[in-house]
C-alpha cells in the first residue's frame, strides 16, 4: 500500500478554481566505434536501441538543414529489456536516454542489466566512462538537473535512485533511494509500470508518472544535498494513464495521457499539488509521449501513428494544430536546440523520422533513417 500525501483530481481542479556512495565499481572504458566519426564532432542526434543482445547508442551527425547521417555506434556495456505487453517501445517509457549539456555527458539505461551507462560527449562522438547499478530493477528513465541525476526503475513496485555528477562520473547519493510502492503484480507491464521521471524547470521538484498503476502523478520535493522528500504528493488522475512528462514555455507541467489519448496541462504548487488547467484530445490512438520543440508541444501517437502539434498559453490553454503522419509506432521524440527540427523515434521498424518545424508549428518531413537493431527501441536526444 502506498503511503503518501494524496491529492484527488477533483480537489486539484477545485484548488485551481479557488485560486483563479561511491563512483561505480566498473572502471572507465572507451566505447568501440563501428563507423567513423568526424574529427571535430558537431551537432548530433543519439538514439538508444534497447537491444536485448547488447544495448547500443547510435550517433548521427546533424547537418545545418536538419538531415542526419551515420556517425558511430557505441556499446553501453549492458543489455536492453522488454516489458510484457510492449510492442513498439520495449521500456514503455520516455526519457531512457538523457543529454547533460552542462557536463557534456549522456546517460543511458540498460533495462535488462539493471544498470546505467555514462558517456562523455564530444560533438557527434561518444566515449563510455562508467557503468553502474541503477539502484533497482529495470531502469527506464533518467532525469538531470544541475549536478543531480535521478533514475526511475520500473519493476518490483518502482523506485527512484539519486546520483551526483562528479567530474565525468556519477556517484550514488546515500539515502536518496525512494520506493514508489506500486503494485508489483499489476498487468500488463506496459501500462502498469511507471513511465517517466523528470525535474521541474527550477529543479525544486521531481515528478514521476505511474501510468495505470494508480493513475497518479507523484511529486517529490528536492531538498538539501539532492535528497527527496520522504514521500511524494500523489495526485490521482483516474482513468487517464499518465505516461510522459514535459514542461511548456510557461513552466506548466504537461502530461501525455494514454488512457484519454490527450495532452493535459497542470499547475504545480510548491507542495506538489498538480492542478488541472486544460485537457485536449489528440484524436489519435496510443498518445503516450510528449516533448517540446521551441514554443510548441508535440505528442507521439503509437497507434495511429502520428505526431500531434500543440500551442499553449500563459493560462495553460492547449490548442491542437493538427496531426502529421510518421512511420509505424511513433514513440519518443527530441528537438534540436532552438526547436527548428524534430526527430521522432518510431519503434515499428526502428526508424527515426526527421522533420523541420515551421514558424507556425507545421511539420515537414525532411528525411528518415533506419537505426540498426532498434526495433522496439526507446530513447532519443539531440544536441
VENJO-V866515 format. One record per residue. N is the residue number from 1. RES is the residue in three letters. OMEGA is omega in whole degrees, 0 to 359 (none if undefined). NEAR is the number of other ideal C-beta (glycine too) atoms within 10 Angstrom. D_CENTER is the distance of its C-alpha to the mean C-alpha in whole Angstrom. Layout:
N;RES;OMEGA;NEAR;D_CENTER
N;RES;OMEGA;NEAR;D_CENTER
//
This chain:
1;UNK;181;4;26
2;UNK;176;18;24
3;UNK;183;9;26
4;UNK;173;19;24
5;UNK;184;15;25
6;UNK;177;14;24
7;UNK;180;23;24
8;UNK;179;13;25
9;UNK;181;19;24
10;UNK;180;11;27
11;UNK;180;13;28
12;UNK;178;22;25
13;UNK;179;13;26
14;UNK;180;12;30
15;UNK;178;16;28
16;UNK;180;17;27
17;UNK;180;9;30
18;UNK;181;8;32
19;UNK;192;9;31
20;UNK;none;5;31
21;UNK;190;11;25
22;UNK;174;8;26
23;UNK;187;18;24
24;UNK;180;21;23
25;UNK;179;9;26
26;UNK;180;16;25
27;UNK;177;9;27
28;UNK;181;15;25
29;UNK;177;14;26
30;UNK;182;12;25
31;UNK;173;21;24
32;UNK;180;11;26
33;UNK;183;16;26
34;UNK;174;13;26
35;UNK;187;12;27
36;UNK;178;10;28
37;UNK;179;20;26
38;UNK;186;14;28
39;UNK;184;9;30
40;UNK;179;9;28
41;UNK;180;16;25
42;UNK;178;17;23
43;UNK;188;17;20
44;UNK;167;26;18
45;UNK;180;25;15
46;UNK;184;26;14
47;UNK;178;29;13
48;UNK;182;29;12
49;UNK;185;26;15
50;UNK;182;33;14
51;UNK;183;21;18
52;UNK;177;15;20
53;UNK;182;10;23
54;UNK;182;16;21
55;UNK;179;29;17
56;UNK;170;27;17
57;UNK;180;23;16
58;UNK;184;26;17
59;UNK;177;28;18
60;UNK;175;24;19
61;UNK;181;20;22
62;UNK;180;22;21
63;UNK;181;14;24
64;UNK;179;7;25
65;UNK;176;11;25
66;UNK;182;21;22
67;UNK;186;16;23
68;UNK;172;24;21
69;UNK;184;13;24
70;UNK;180;17;23
71;UNK;180;24;23
72;UNK;178;23;23
73;UNK;192;20;21
74;UNK;176;25;20
75;UNK;180;16;20
76;UNK;186;29;18
77;UNK;179;19;21
78;UNK;182;22;19
79;UNK;171;17;19
80;UNK;180;28;16
81;UNK;182;24;16
82;UNK;175;19;17
83;UNK;178;21;16
84;UNK;178;11;19
85;UNK;180;13;19
86;UNK;180;21;16
87;UNK;184;17;18
88;UNK;177;25;15
89;UNK;189;30;12
90;UNK;175;26;14
91;UNK;178;31;11
92;UNK;188;31;10
93;UNK;169;35;7
94;UNK;176;30;3
95;UNK;177;28;2
96;UNK;174;31;6
97;UNK;183;27;7
98;UNK;178;22;8
99;UNK;182;21;11
100;UNK;184;20;13
101;UNK;181;11;16
102;UNK;182;11;18
103;UNK;184;19;19
104;UNK;180;14;18
105;UNK;177;23;16
106;UNK;182;29;13
107;UNK;182;26;11
108;UNK;176;30;11
109;UNK;172;35;11
110;UNK;190;24;14
111;UNK;182;31;14
112;UNK;181;21;18
113;UNK;183;21;19
114;UNK;180;19;17
115;UNK;171;24;17
116;UNK;180;28;14
117;UNK;180;29;16
118;UNK;178;27;16
119;UNK;166;27;17
120;UNK;183;19;20
121;UNK;175;22;19
122;UNK;184;15;22
123;UNK;178;18;22
124;UNK;179;24;21
125;UNK;179;23;22
126;UNK;172;28;20
127;UNK;181;17;22
128;UNK;182;22;21
129;UNK;191;23;22
130;UNK;169;24;21
131;UNK;184;21;20
132;UNK;182;21;20
133;UNK;182;16;19
134;UNK;180;25;16
135;UNK;181;23;18
136;UNK;184;22;18
137;UNK;176;16;17
138;UNK;177;25;15
139;UNK;185;33;12
140;UNK;186;32;8
141;UNK;180;29;6
142;UNK;176;27;7
143;UNK;180;24;8
144;UNK;173;22;11
145;UNK;182;19;14
146;UNK;179;14;17
147;UNK;183;15;18
148;UNK;175;20;16
149;UNK;175;28;13
150;UNK;180;27;12
151;UNK;177;28;11
152;UNK;175;31;10
153;UNK;192;27;13
154;UNK;189;29;13
155;UNK;181;20;17
156;UNK;178;13;20
157;UNK;177;20;19
158;UNK;178;28;16
159;UNK;171;23;16
160;UNK;181;27;14
161;UNK;183;21;16
162;UNK;179;25;16
163;UNK;174;28;17
164;UNK;177;17;19
165;UNK;176;19;19
166;UNK;185;11;23
167;UNK;179;10;24
168;UNK;179;16;22
169;UNK;174;18;21
170;UNK;174;23;19
171;UNK;180;18;21
172;UNK;178;21;21
173;UNK;179;20;22
174;UNK;178;11;24
175;UNK;185;12;24
176;UNK;182;19;20
177;UNK;177;15;19
178;UNK;175;23;19
179;UNK;180;14;19
180;UNK;177;25;18
181;UNK;178;20;21
182;UNK;179;25;20
183;UNK;183;15;22
184;UNK;183;13;22
185;UNK;181;7;24
186;UNK;179;16;22
187;UNK;351;11;22
188;UNK;184;13;20
189;UNK;184;18;18
190;UNK;183;22;15
191;UNK;183;20;16
192;UNK;172;24;17
193;UNK;182;30;14
194;UNK;189;29;11
195;UNK;184;31;8
196;UNK;169;27;6
197;UNK;182;29;7
198;UNK;172;25;8
199;UNK;168;20;11
200;UNK;184;19;13
201;UNK;180;12;14
202;UNK;177;9;17
203;UNK;184;15;16
204;UNK;182;14;18
205;UNK;177;23;16
206;UNK;187;27;13
207;UNK;177;25;11
208;UNK;173;28;11
209;UNK;183;30;11
210;UNK;183;28;13
211;UNK;186;29;14
212;UNK;179;23;17
213;UNK;183;24;18
214;UNK;184;24;20
215;UNK;187;19;18
216;UNK;166;29;17
217;UNK;181;29;15
218;UNK;181;29;15
219;UNK;175;26;16
220;UNK;167;22;17
221;UNK;177;17;19
222;UNK;186;21;19
223;UNK;183;11;23
224;UNK;178;5;25
225;UNK;180;12;24
226;UNK;179;20;20
227;UNK;180;17;21
228;UNK;171;20;20
229;UNK;184;18;22
230;UNK;179;11;24
231;UNK;177;17;22
232;UNK;163;27;20
233;UNK;185;22;21
234;UNK;181;23;20
235;UNK;183;29;20
236;UNK;179;18;21
237;UNK;189;26;20
238;UNK;174;12;22
239;UNK;186;10;21
240;UNK;185;24;18
241;UNK;179;24;16
242;UNK;190;30;13
243;UNK;188;27;10
244;UNK;189;29;7
245;UNK;168;26;7
246;UNK;174;22;9
247;UNK;183;18;12
248;UNK;183;24;15
249;UNK;180;15;17
250;UNK;177;14;19
251;UNK;178;13;17
252;UNK;172;22;17
253;UNK;179;26;14
254;UNK;182;23;13
255;UNK;169;28;12
256;UNK;186;32;11
257;UNK;180;26;14
258;UNK;182;26;15
259;UNK;181;17;18
260;UNK;186;19;20
261;UNK;184;21;18
262;UNK;171;22;17
263;UNK;182;27;15
264;UNK;174;24;17
265;UNK;181;27;17
266;UNK;169;25;18
267;UNK;179;19;20
268;UNK;175;21;19
269;UNK;178;17;22
270;UNK;179;8;23
271;UNK;176;12;23
272;UNK;178;25;20
273;UNK;178;19;21
274;UNK;183;29;19
275;UNK;183;23;22
276;UNK;176;21;21
277;UNK;183;23;22
278;UNK;177;17;22
279;UNK;180;16;21
280;UNK;176;18;21
281;UNK;176;14;21
282;UNK;187;25;20
283;UNK;182;15;23
284;UNK;183;20;21
285;UNK;178;14;19
286;UNK;175;22;16
287;UNK;188;29;14
288;UNK;187;29;11
289;UNK;179;30;8
290;UNK;178;27;9
291;UNK;176;25;9
292;UNK;172;20;12
293;UNK;187;24;14
294;UNK;181;17;17
295;UNK;185;14;19
296;UNK;172;23;17
297;UNK;176;26;14
298;UNK;179;27;13
299;UNK;179;30;12
300;UNK;181;31;12
301;UNK;186;26;15
302;UNK;186;24;15
303;UNK;187;17;19
304;UNK;341;21;21
305;UNK;186;24;19
306;UNK;170;23;18
307;UNK;177;26;16
308;UNK;180;27;17
309;UNK;181;23;18
310;UNK;162;23;19
311;UNK;176;16;20
312;UNK;180;23;20
313;UNK;179;15;23
314;UNK;178;10;24
315;UNK;179;12;25
316;UNK;180;21;21
317;UNK;180;14;23
318;UNK;175;21;21
319;UNK;180;12;23
320;UNK;180;17;22
321;UNK;183;16;23
322;UNK;182;13;23
323;UNK;182;18;21
324;UNK;182;19;21
325;UNK;176;13;21
326;UNK;170;27;19
327;UNK;186;19;20
328;UNK;173;15;20
329;UNK;178;24;16
330;UNK;179;34;14
331;UNK;185;30;10
332;UNK;179;30;7
333;UNK;179;27;9
334;UNK;177;23;10
335;UNK;174;20;13
336;UNK;177;20;15
337;UNK;184;11;17
338;UNK;173;9;19
339;UNK;182;16;17
340;UNK;183;16;20
341;UNK;179;26;18
342;UNK;181;27;15
343;UNK;187;27;14
344;UNK;177;28;13
345;UNK;180;30;12
346;UNK;189;28;15
347;UNK;183;25;15
348;UNK;180;17;19
349;UNK;179;15;20
350;UNK;183;23;18
351;UNK;170;21;18
352;UNK;176;25;16
353;UNK;182;23;18
354;UNK;181;22;19
355;UNK;164;25;19
356;UNK;181;17;21
357;UNK;181;23;21
358;UNK;181;11;24
359;UNK;179;8;25
360;UNK;178;9;25
361;UNK;180;19;22
362;UNK;179;14;23
363;UNK;174;25;21
364;UNK;181;11;24
365;UNK;181;14;23
366;UNK;179;16;24
367;UNK;176;16;23
368;UNK;182;17;21
369;UNK;180;18;21
370;UNK;181;13;21
371;UNK;182;23;19
372;UNK;175;15;21
373;UNK;188;19;20
374;UNK;174;25;17
375;UNK;183;20;18
376;UNK;182;23;15
377;UNK;178;30;13
378;UNK;177;30;9
379;UNK;180;32;7
380;UNK;177;27;9
381;UNK;177;24;9
382;UNK;178;22;13
383;UNK;none;20;15
//
